[in-house]
Amino acid sequence: MHGAGNDYIYINCLDGTFGGDDSSVLEDISLMGKISERLSHRHFGVGADGIILILPSDEADFRMRMFNADGSEGRMCGNATRCIGKYVFDNHFTDKKEITLETASGVKYLTLHTGTDGLVDSVTVDMGSPVFEPDNIPVVVTDGCDASHVALSSGGNDFVLTAVSMGNPHGVIFVDEITDELVHGIGRELEVHPIWPDRANIEFARMIGDNVIEMRVWERGSGETMACGTGACATAVAAMLTGRTSQREVTVRLLGGDLLIRWDGESGHVFMTGGATTVFEGEVALQFRQ
């Protein structure tokens, strides 16, 4: 499935097992990482930005776990939450259009929108409140510095970024032009810059008028992806926080499509609305050398 081109392999683990295997497979982090690497490879596997496990939950309607293409476990993916909403509704695991989803970054609230065919075509996700406290992002800043203006150098260039967490760490950099050199060169370097204790997603953004933002992202653990839901939220919040837009609702234009992001002034929560698309379904046999 994909959300705005951000594609993951979604694995139904609602019976508490991985493909009918013993449930202990799900608890083997190293093995799950290897499975994600194998399946995500775009030449030798299925091809994806990672894998998403759809699981039962004790505190919400459903639970998700995600593993990036490099095998590392992630905490949250906004595009994946929308696809999970579509999966569980379209496949009759729920008949509710408002559901809760447990993630490693807390419970998210999803509102499902159906088309004329009765299937989910878009989802609004309450992404919660953005986090700006450096220790909670986490990001290392100079004493007294604001996380909204973090100065750093990379590749012989100086940058000012806005650090924000949307359940995972982001560094948003506004530029006049977004180039491959920035995304694939600087983005790769900044993901692992020493200011990030746990690496970070790096967004390069450009304002197009007052309510449209163009954005490309270098995702932690996956490289450049067609879209990043949490990154779109972080970018919209950064634009509002730094006075680059006077709007509380903006469209973020990504390589894979547009996302509508609203930062509610009353609740402080960020709401993301976008599509969710099923590409294909199937089974895959996994074999690993001992």
C-alpha positions as CSV (number, residue, x, y, z in Angstrom):
1,M,0.0,0.0,0.0
2,H,1.1,3.6,-0.3
3,G,0.2,7.0,1.1
4,A,1.2,9.7,-1.4
5,G,3.8,7.4,-2.8
6,N,5.3,6.4,0.6
7,D,5.0,2.6,0.2
8,Y,5.2,-0.1,2.8
9,I,4.5,-3.8,2.9
10,Y,1.6,-4.3,5.3
11,I,1.5,-7.6,7.1
12,N,-1.6,-8.9,8.8
13,C,-0.6,-10.0,12.3
14,L,-4.0,-9.6,13.9
15,D,-4.0,-13.2,15.0
16,G,-0.9,-12.4,17.1
17,T,1.5,-14.2,14.8
18,F,3.7,-13.5,11.8
19,G,2.3,-15.4,8.8
20,G,1.0,-18.2,11.0
21,D,4.4,-18.7,12.7
22,D,4.9,-18.8,16.4
23,S,4.3,-15.4,18.0
24,S,7.9,-15.3,19.2
25,V,9.0,-14.4,15.7
26,L,7.4,-11.0,16.3
27,E,9.5,-10.4,19.4
28,D,12.8,-11.2,17.6
29,I,13.8,-7.6,16.7
30,S,16.9,-8.8,14.8
31,L,15.0,-11.2,12.7
32,M,12.2,-8.7,11.9
33,G,14.9,-6.2,10.9
34,K,16.4,-8.8,8.5
35,I,12.9,-9.5,7.1
36,S,12.3,-5.8,6.4
37,E,15.7,-5.5,4.7
38,R,15.0,-8.5,2.5
39,L,11.4,-7.6,1.6
40,S,12.1,-3.9,1.1
41,H,14.9,-4.3,-1.4
42,R,13.7,-3.0,-4.7
43,H,15.6,-5.4,-6.8
44,F,15.9,-8.6,-4.7
45,G,12.7,-8.2,-2.7
46,V,9.2,-6.9,-3.0
47,G,10.4,-3.3,-2.9
48,A,9.2,-0.8,-0.3
49,D,10.2,1.9,2.2
50,G,9.9,-0.8,4.9
51,I,7.3,-3.1,6.5
52,I,4.4,-2.4,8.7
53,L,2.9,-5.0,11.1
54,I,-0.8,-4.7,11.9
55,L,-1.4,-6.2,15.4
56,P,-4.0,-6.5,18.0
57,S,-3.9,-3.9,20.8
58,D,-4.7,-3.9,24.5
59,E,-5.3,-0.1,24.6
60,A,-6.6,0.8,21.1
61,D,-8.6,-0.8,18.2
62,F,-5.3,-1.8,16.5
63,R,-1.6,-1.5,16.9
64,M,1.2,-0.9,14.4
65,R,4.9,-1.6,14.4
66,M,7.2,-0.4,11.6
67,F,10.6,-1.5,10.4
68,N,12.6,0.7,8.0
69,A,14.2,-0.5,4.8
70,D,17.6,-0.6,6.6
71,G,16.1,-3.0,9.2
72,S,15.9,-0.4,12.1
73,E,12.6,-0.2,14.0
74,G,10.8,3.1,13.6
75,R,8.4,4.8,16.0
76,M,5.7,6.4,13.8
77,C,4.7,6.9,10.2
78,G,1.9,9.2,9.3
79,N,1.3,7.8,5.9
80,A,1.3,4.3,7.3
81,T,-1.5,5.1,9.8
82,R,-3.7,6.1,6.9
83,C,-3.1,2.9,5.0
84,I,-3.8,0.8,8.1
85,G,-7.1,2.6,8.5
86,K,-8.0,1.7,4.9
87,Y,-6.8,-1.9,5.4
88,V,-8.8,-2.7,8.5
89,F,-12.0,-1.1,7.1
90,D,-11.8,-2.4,3.6
91,N,-11.1,-5.9,4.8
92,H,-13.9,-5.8,7.4
93,F,-11.8,-6.0,10.5
94,T,-13.9,-3.0,11.7
95,D,-17.0,-1.2,10.6
96,K,-16.2,2.0,12.5
97,K,-15.1,5.1,10.7
98,E,-13.4,6.5,13.7
99,I,-10.7,4.2,15.1
100,T,-7.8,4.3,17.4
101,L,-4.3,3.1,16.6
102,E,-1.5,2.3,19.0
103,T,1.9,3.3,17.9
104,A,5.3,3.5,19.6
105,S,4.6,7.3,19.8
106,G,1.2,6.9,21.5
107,V,-2.3,6.3,20.4
108,K,-3.4,8.1,17.2
109,Y,-7.0,8.9,16.3
110,L,-8.2,8.2,12.7
111,T,-11.2,9.4,10.8
112,L,-11.9,7.3,7.7
113,H,-13.5,8.8,4.6
114,T,-15.1,6.5,2.1
115,G,-15.8,6.9,-1.6
116,T,-18.8,5.9,-3.8
117,D,-17.5,2.3,-3.8
118,G,-17.8,2.1,0.0
119,L,-14.0,1.7,0.4
120,V,-11.7,4.2,2.2
121,D,-10.1,6.7,-0.1
122,S,-8.7,9.2,2.4
123,V,-8.0,9.4,6.1
124,T,-7.7,12.2,8.6
125,V,-5.2,11.5,11.4
126,D,-5.0,13.4,14.7
127,M,-1.2,13.4,15.0
128,G,-1.2,15.0,18.4
129,S,0.8,18.0,19.5
130,P,4.3,18.9,18.0
131,V,7.2,18.7,20.5
132,F,9.7,21.5,20.6
133,E,11.6,20.7,23.8
134,P,15.1,19.7,22.7
135,D,15.5,16.8,25.2
136,N,12.2,15.3,24.0
137,I,12.8,15.6,20.2
138,P,15.7,14.7,20.9
139,V,18.2,17.2,19.6
140,V,21.3,18.7,21.1
141,V,21.3,22.5,21.1
142,T,23.6,25.2,22.6
143,D,22.4,26.3,26.1
144,G,19.8,28.9,25.7
145,C,19.1,28.2,22.0
146,D,15.7,27.7,20.6
147,A,15.0,24.4,18.8
148,S,13.2,26.5,16.1
149,H,16.5,28.0,15.0
150,V,19.3,25.4,15.1
151,A,22.5,26.5,13.3
152,L,24.8,23.7,12.1
153,S,27.3,23.0,9.3
154,S,27.6,20.1,6.9
155,G,29.5,19.6,3.7
156,G,31.1,23.0,4.0
157,N,27.7,24.7,4.1
158,D,25.9,26.4,7.0
159,F,22.3,25.7,7.6
160,V,19.5,26.9,10.0
161,L,16.9,24.2,10.7
162,T,13.8,23.9,12.8
163,A,13.9,20.8,15.1
164,V,10.5,19.3,15.9
165,S,9.1,15.9,16.9
166,M,5.9,14.5,15.5
167,G,6.5,11.2,17.4
168,N,9.9,11.0,15.6
169,P,12.6,13.6,15.2
170,H,12.6,16.0,12.2
171,G,14.9,18.8,11.0
172,V,13.2,21.2,8.6
173,I,15.3,23.4,6.4
174,F,13.7,26.1,4.2
175,V,15.6,26.8,0.9
176,D,15.1,28.8,-2.3
177,E,15.5,25.7,-4.4
178,I,15.3,22.0,-3.6
179,T,17.9,20.0,-5.4
180,D,19.0,16.3,-5.6
181,E,22.4,17.5,-4.1
182,L,20.6,18.8,-1.1
183,V,18.4,15.8,-0.5
184,H,20.8,13.0,-1.3
185,G,24.0,14.7,-0.2
186,I,23.2,17.0,2.7
187,G,20.2,15.1,3.8
188,R,22.2,11.9,4.1
189,E,24.8,13.7,6.2
190,L,22.4,15.6,8.4
191,E,20.4,12.4,9.2
192,V,23.4,11.2,11.3
193,H,24.7,14.6,12.4
194,P,25.9,14.6,16.0
195,I,23.1,16.9,17.1
196,W,20.7,14.0,16.7
197,P,21.2,11.3,19.4
198,D,18.9,9.0,17.5
199,R,19.3,10.2,13.9
200,A,16.5,12.3,12.3
201,N,14.4,12.8,9.3
202,I,15.6,15.8,7.2
203,E,13.1,17.9,5.2
204,F,14.0,20.5,2.6
205,A,11.1,22.9,2.0
206,R,10.2,25.8,-0.2
207,M,7.2,28.1,0.3
208,I,4.9,28.5,-2.7
209,G,2.7,31.4,-1.8
210,D,1.2,31.6,1.7
211,N,-0.5,28.2,2.0
212,V,1.4,25.8,-0.2
213,I,4.8,24.2,0.7
214,E,6.9,22.1,-1.6
215,M,8.9,19.5,0.3
216,R,11.3,16.6,-0.2
217,V,12.5,14.3,2.6
218,W,15.5,12.2,3.5
219,E,13.9,9.7,5.8
220,R,15.8,8.2,8.7
221,G,16.5,4.6,7.9
222,S,15.0,4.7,4.4
223,G,16.7,7.4,2.3
224,E,14.6,9.7,0.1
225,T,10.9,8.6,0.0
226,M,8.1,9.9,-2.1
227,A,6.3,11.3,0.9
228,C,6.5,11.5,4.7
229,G,3.4,12.2,6.7
230,T,5.1,13.1,10.0
231,G,7.6,15.2,7.9
232,A,4.8,17.1,6.2
233,C,3.3,17.9,9.6
234,A,6.7,19.0,11.0
235,T,7.3,21.1,7.9
236,A,3.9,22.8,8.1
237,V,4.4,23.5,11.9
238,A,7.9,24.9,11.2
239,A,6.5,27.2,8.5
240,M,3.9,28.5,10.9
241,L,6.3,28.7,13.9
242,T,8.8,30.7,12.0
243,G,6.3,33.1,10.4
244,R,6.7,31.8,6.9
245,T,2.9,31.4,6.6
246,S,0.0,33.2,8.2
247,Q,-2.3,30.2,7.7
248,R,-3.1,27.5,10.2
249,E,-4.0,25.1,7.3
250,V,-1.6,24.4,4.4
251,T,-1.1,22.0,1.6
252,V,2.3,20.2,1.6
253,R,3.3,19.2,-1.9
254,L,5.4,16.0,-2.0
255,L,6.8,13.9,-4.8
256,G,4.0,11.4,-4.4
257,G,1.1,13.8,-3.9
258,D,-0.4,16.4,-1.6
259,L,-1.2,16.3,2.1
260,L,-3.5,18.8,3.9
261,I,-2.1,19.8,7.2
262,R,-3.9,21.8,9.9
263,W,-2.5,22.9,13.2
264,D,-5.5,23.6,15.4
265,G,-5.0,26.7,17.5
266,E,-7.3,25.6,20.3
267,S,-6.2,22.0,21.0
268,G,-2.6,22.4,19.7
269,H,-3.0,19.2,17.7
270,V,-1.9,18.7,14.2
271,F,-4.4,17.0,11.8
272,M,-3.2,15.4,8.5
273,T,-5.5,14.4,5.7
274,G,-4.4,12.4,2.7
275,G,-5.1,9.4,0.5
276,A,-4.4,5.7,1.0
277,T,-4.0,3.3,-1.9
278,T,-3.8,-0.5,-2.1
279,V,-1.4,-1.6,-4.8
280,F,-1.5,-5.4,-4.6
281,E,-1.8,-8.3,-2.2
282,G,0.1,-11.6,-2.1
283,E,2.2,-14.1,-0.2
284,V,6.0,-14.4,0.0
285,A,8.1,-17.2,1.2
286,L,11.1,-16.3,3.4
287,Q,14.3,-18.3,3.7
288,F,17.4,-17.3,5.7
289,R,20.8,-18.9,5.7
290,Q,21.8,-20.1,9.1
